[in-house]
Amino acid sequence: MTRYALDASTRRFGSTVVCGSPLTLFRLSSAGVHAFARLADGDDEGRSILTDRLLEAGAIHPLPDRSDARLDDVTVVVPAHRTVSSQLAAIVVGCRGVRRVIVVDDGSQPPIGALAGADVVRIERNAGPAAARNAGLAEAATPFVAFVDVDVTVHAGWLEPLLAHFGDERVGLVAPRIVSRPTNDAIGRYERRRSPLDLGDAPARVAAGTRVSYVPAAALVVRTDAIRELGGFDVTMRFGEDVDAVWRMVDRGWQCRYEPAVRVEHEPRRSWGALIWQRIGYGSSAAALARRHPGAVAPVRISGWTAAVWALAALGRWRAALLLGGGTALALVRKLPDVPASASLRLAGLGHIHAGGLLADAVRRVWWPVLLPLGAVSRRARFVAAAAIVPALVDGGPSRLVDDVAYGVGVWRGVIAQRSPAALLPVLTPWPAGGRTRRYGRQT
C-alpha cells in the first residue's frame, strides 16, 4: 500500500477534479470520489486505474517510506575531468555504504591518481560526460546506479529517500533537488535564485511538456536495467545528453520522479564568463533534442486561444484581446458544468496571465534575434520587447537578462548547426488536456 500527496495544482469540485501538469480534467465515479477523498486524507491507497491516471497526470505524488533497495544495491559513478582530489574524496564520504564508487577519469592530464574508497577507470582521450557515465555504467554490477558530478556535494543519508521510490517497479529514475552552494559573491547569490539545475521545492513526475520536464544528471539514481535498455547516454551529445536519456526512458514506459525533499549542492560558476558559456552550451542542445524528441523542446506551450489573445494584445488591439479572453473564459464555464462559474473564470484568467509570462520568457530567451531587427523599425516590436524585458529586470536584474540572452545564443547556434528550426517553434495545446474526461473510480 502507498500513501500519496496531492499536487498543489489540484482542485476538486464535487465529482470533478482539475489537476496536474498540464492541467487535466477528471470526472470521477461515485467510487472514484471516495477513493480520491482517501488519497487527499493521506490514507494508504492501493494501485488502481484512478491512482495510475493521477500519477500519469502529475496530480498525486507517492510518499514511499521504504523499499527493498539498500545502499549495497548501489554503484556510484562519478565522471571526472581535470578535477580536484578533495572533491572526489568528499563524494566518497557522502556515499559511504554503497557497493562501489567508480571515478571515470575522462582524459585528465595528469591522470587522476589512486583514491581511497573508490576505483578509478580511465578514458585516455576526453570523450565527454555521456561517454564517461557509460564507462562507469559498464562496470556496475548492482541493481541501481547513482550518477554524481564532481562539482556536486552529497551528504550522508541522501540516497535512502531516493531508493524508497524504487519500491514501485515502474520507477526507473529518481532525482534530488540540486541547489547552488551558498557563496557571498554576486554569481553565487544569482545562482542561488536562478540556477537552471534547481527545479524547485515541489515533487513531480518528470516528462516533456510538464512543470518538471527534465532532471539533470549532475545527481540522480537510475535502475541499472532501465538505463542499459536505452544503451546508456548518447555519446554524440556534449550537452543535453541527460535530458535525452530521461525522455527516452519515459518514452519506454518508465516513470521518472523528482524528489525535492532530498537536496544536494552544486558549485556555482566561478566567473560571469563561465556562466555565460555554460548557458550557451545548455541552449545549444535544444535543436538536437528537438530532432530526437519532436515537440518536446518548444520555447512555449500554450493553447491556441490564449496565443490569439496575446497576439491581439501585441498588435495593440486591446479591446479585441479582452473580448476574446472573456469569450474563452465563458466558453470554459460551459465546458466545465460541474465546476462553479467563478472557479472556471478564475482558471481561465490565471491561465491567460500565466501564458503571458511564458511568452515573455520565450521572447527574451529564444525569439529575441527576430525581434531585435524589428525593433529598429517598429514601435510595436519595441513595446513587445519591453514587456518581455521588464519582468526579468524586476525578478533577477541585469544578470537574468544576460543569462536568458546567452541561452538564446546557444539555441540559435544549435538551430544553425542542425539546420532545423524545430527548437524555435511554439506548441499549441488544448485545455483541459484531452482524453482524460472519462469517469474513474473502479479498482483494478
Beta strands, then each sheet from edge to edge (+ up, - down):
strand 1: 4-6
strand 2: 11-13
strand 3: 16-19
strand 4: 24-28
strand 5: 60-62
strand 6: 74-80
strand 7: 100-106
strand 8: 119-123
strand 9: 144-148
strand 10: 152-153
strand 11: 171-180
strand 12: 204-205
strand 13: 219-223
strand 14: 255-266
strand 15: 301-303
strand 16: 427-429
strand 17: 439-440
sheet 1: 1+ 5-
sheet 2: 2+ 3- 4+ 17+
sheet 3: 8+ 7+ 6+ 9+ 13- 11+ 14+ 10-
sheet 4: 8+ 7+ 6+ 9+ 13- 11+ 14+ 12-
sheet 5: 15+ 16+
end
